[in-house]
Amino acid sequence: MSMTIPWYQRLARSWQLWVLILPALIYLVVFRYFPMYGALMAFQDFDPSSGIFGSTWVGLQQFEMFLNSYVFIRVLANTLFISLLTLVIGFPFPIILALMLNSLGSRTVKKTVQMTTYLPYFISTVVMVTIIMEALHPRSGIITLMVKALGFPLNNAMGDPNAFVPIYIISGLWQTVGYSSIIYIAALSSVDPCLYEAATIDGASKFQKIWYIDIPTLIPTAVILLILNIGRIMSLGFEKIYLMQNNLNLQSSEVISTYVYKVGLLEANFSFGTAVGLFDSVINLSLLLLVNQVMKKYNGNGLW
């Protein structure tokens, strides 16, 4: 008859693992869970001198102000449009790159391509936006000069509202596609080489090996990453968009994150900014739960 080991004995036996994970737990508690009490400001007319528990409670008034504001439709539409377009265009490219690298025969070429595509990811956002602005400078930008040499007009791309989204997506794709492909390359490394050997004996082409061996291997990983990406669809990166913004492209570049920064911090309207941010988080959570259930029902793969 087996005896159940008490939890404190199991903890004592694996104390090294708990020490190893302790910094991550402290980070989550201090920087993720503890600040959640600040969400109470979304239901108050927050007064810094009175503090959170001394400020006046106003219920859903801050949310009503945001939903009835003249910028609500614009910032919501811009956020969804940029996020969805980034997801639709950017999600398949790391998978394609991983499949291409996995099918390369030359190890030297493979490592060279990997290094070349990984490097842009480690460029800081400020440097990245500076490169974009210099390359698209109306008079001396290298991309501007190349496009004009081909006979196409390109006067001020950074000031064109219609050009903002393509510039944002293409530059983001260049910067992140290599790094995002790492997890897919790792998944492909787990494929048994015997499968490729058997496929070769059966006369399968390289494309057939990719279709019948590589892609089914990547589907579970791709589904998990897709669920996570959809769960962050409203949390569009703040830094890059804010740095690329100017008065000329503001119509298509103002998103929820930049709006929260301007209203909540620059204008010191903390309650309104918190309400907008909480609205953003609730939408993300709802999408995450919905997509996870849909994927589990039709694909069998989900986060939980």
N, C-alpha and C positions, 0 to 999 in steps of 0.2 A: 504494500500500500504506500503510494507516494505521498509525501507531506509537502504542503504548500510553504514555500519559503517566505517569511515576512518581508514586507516592502523595505524596511530599514536595513535588513541584511543584504537584500539585493542592491540597495543603494550603496552600502559599505563595500560590497565586492566590486562595484564599477565606479568608485569615486573618481578615478582618473578621467573617465569619460565626462562626468558631470563638471569637473574642473575645466576640461577642454571646451565645453559648450557654455560655460558660465559667462564669458564676455559677450557672446551673442544674446544670451538671455537678459543680461543687464542692459544692453543696447535697446532691445525691444521694449523693456519695461520703461526705461528712462525717456527714450526718444519717440516711442510709438504709442504705448498705452497710457502713460502718465499724462501726456498733453491732451488726451481725449476730453478731459474735463473742461478744456477751453471751448468745446463745442456748445457749452451752455450759453455762451455769448450770443449765439444765433437767435436765442429766444428772449434776449434782453435789449434794453437800451443801455449798452455798456458804458460805464463811467470809470475810467482808470483810477480815479481817486477813491472810489467806493469799492472797487474790486468786483470779482465775479459774483460773490454771494451777497454783495450789498447793492448791486445795481437793480434797476427797475425791470420787472418781467413784462414783456409785451407779447408773448405768445408767438404767433406766426406772422407778425406784422412785417418783419424783415424779409421773409420769403414773399409775401404779397407785394412788397415794394419792388423786389427784383422781377417777379413775374409780370408786373404791370409797367415796368420801366421801358422806355423807348429802345434801349439797347438789347433787351432780352433776346428777341428773335435773331438779331444780327450776330451776337456773340455765340449763341447756341448753334446757329446754322454754320458759322465759320468753324467752330470747334468740331462739330460732327463731320463737316465736309473734309476738313484737313485730316482728321483722325481716320475716317473711313478710307479716304484715298491713299493715305500712307499705309494702312493695313492691307488694302487690296493690292497695291503695287509692290509694297515692300516685303510682304510675308512670303511670296513664292521665291524671291531671288536668292535668299540664303540656302533654300532647299536645292535650287538649280545649281548654285555654285558648289555645294557639297557633293552633289551627284557627278558634276563635271570633274571635280578634283579626285573623287574616288575612282573614276574610270581612267584617269591618266596613268600611262605606263611608266613614264619617267619620274623617278623619285625627286630628282633635282628640280625639274620643272614644277612639280607639285609643291615642293617646299618654297620655291621662289614665288609662285602665285599666292600661296597662303600668306607669306610674309608681306607681300605687296598689298593684299587686300585687308590684312589685319591692321597695318600701321595707321590708317586714317582714324581709327576708333580712338586712339590715344591722344588725338589732338583736342585741346580744350575747346569749349564752346566759343569762348571769346576769340581765340585764334581762328577757329573755323569760320566765324562770321566775318572776321577781318579779311580772310582769304577770299570769301565770296564777294565782299564789297570791292576789294582791289581788282579781282578778276572781272567784275561787271562795272567798273568805273566808266562813266559815259565817254571819257576822252582817252584814257590810257589803259583801260582794262584789257587783258589779253583775250578774254572771250568776246568782249565787245568788238575788238579789232578783227578777230577771226570771222565773226558773223558778218561784219560790214564788208570784209574782203570777199565774202561769198555773195555779196549783193543784197543782203537783207538788212533793213533798217533796225537798229537797236540803240536807242538814244539814252534811256534811263530805265534799265530793267528793274532796279531796286525801288523805283518810284512808281512802277506800273502795278496797280492792284491785280490785274489779270496774270501778271508774271510771278507774283509772290508765292502762290501755292506750288507751281512747278519748280521754282528755285528751291523752296524748302524741302520738297520731296526728293528731288534729284540729289541735292547735297547730302541729305540724310541717308539716302541709299548708298551713296559713295562712301560715307563715313562708317556705316554700321553693317553693311552686308557681309563683310569678311568675318567680323567678330561674331555675328549672329549665326554664321554657318558652323561654328565650332561644335555646337551640341549635336548637329546633324552628322557631322563627320565622326564624332565619337560614337553615335548610334550605328553608323555604317561599319565602324571597326569591329563591332560585335558579330557581324555576319560570318557564319562558318565558311571558310574558303572551299570546303567540299561542295557547297551549293554552286559556286561558280564553276568548279571543275566538272560537276555533273551536267550543268547547263552547257558547257563547252562541248562535252562528249555528245550531248543530244543535238548539237548543231545550233544552239541559240546564238543570236547576234548580240552585239553589245547593247543595243537598244532594248532587246528582249530581257537581258539580264537586269537592266535598270528597272524595267516595267514590272517584272515578276519577282524580283528578289529585293532590290534596293528600296523601291517605293513602299511596298508593304512593310518593310522594316522601319521606315520613317513615319508611317501613319500615326502610331500611338504617340510618339514624341511631338509630331506636328499638331495633333489634336490638343494636347496639353498646352502647348505654347499658344495656340490659337485662342483657347479659352482665357488664358492669362492676358493676352493682348486685348481681347474684347472687353475684359474686366477693367482695363485701363484706358478705354477708348475716350473717355471724357477728360482724362488727366493728361492733356497735351503738354509737352515740355514747355516750361515758362521761359527759360533763359534764352534759347535760340530765337524764339519768336519775338521776344521783347527787344533783343539786340538788332533784329532785322527790321523792326518797325520804324516807320517814319510817318509824317503827316500825309504823305501822298498815298501810301498803301494801307492806311489804317482801316479802310472800309473792308478789306478782305483779311487783315492780319489780327484784328482784335478778337481774342478768344477769352474763354472764361478765366484761365489762369492769369493772363495779363490784366484783365478787368478787375479781378480780386486784388491784385497787387496795387493797382492805381487807386481803387476806391478804399480798400481796407487799410493800406499802409500809408500811401502818399497823402490821402485825404483824411486819415485817422478815423475812418468810419468802421471801427472794428467789428461791431455787431453785424453790419450789412455784409462786410467781406467774409465773415465767418459763415453767415447764412448761405451765401453764394457757394462757398467752398463745400459746405455740408450738402447742399443740393447736388453738387457735382459728385460727391462721394456716394450718395444714396443711389444715383443713377448708375454709377459704376458697379456697385454691389448688386443691384437688381439685374443688370446685364450679365454679370458673372454667374449668378445663380441660375438665370434662365438658360444661358448657353450651356452651362455644365449639365443641366438636366436634359437638354435636347441632345447633346453629344452622347450621354449615357444611354439614352433611349434608342438612338439610331445607329450608334457606332460601338457602344459598349465601353468606351474610354471616357474617363472624367477625372476631376481632381479628387473627388471623394464619393 
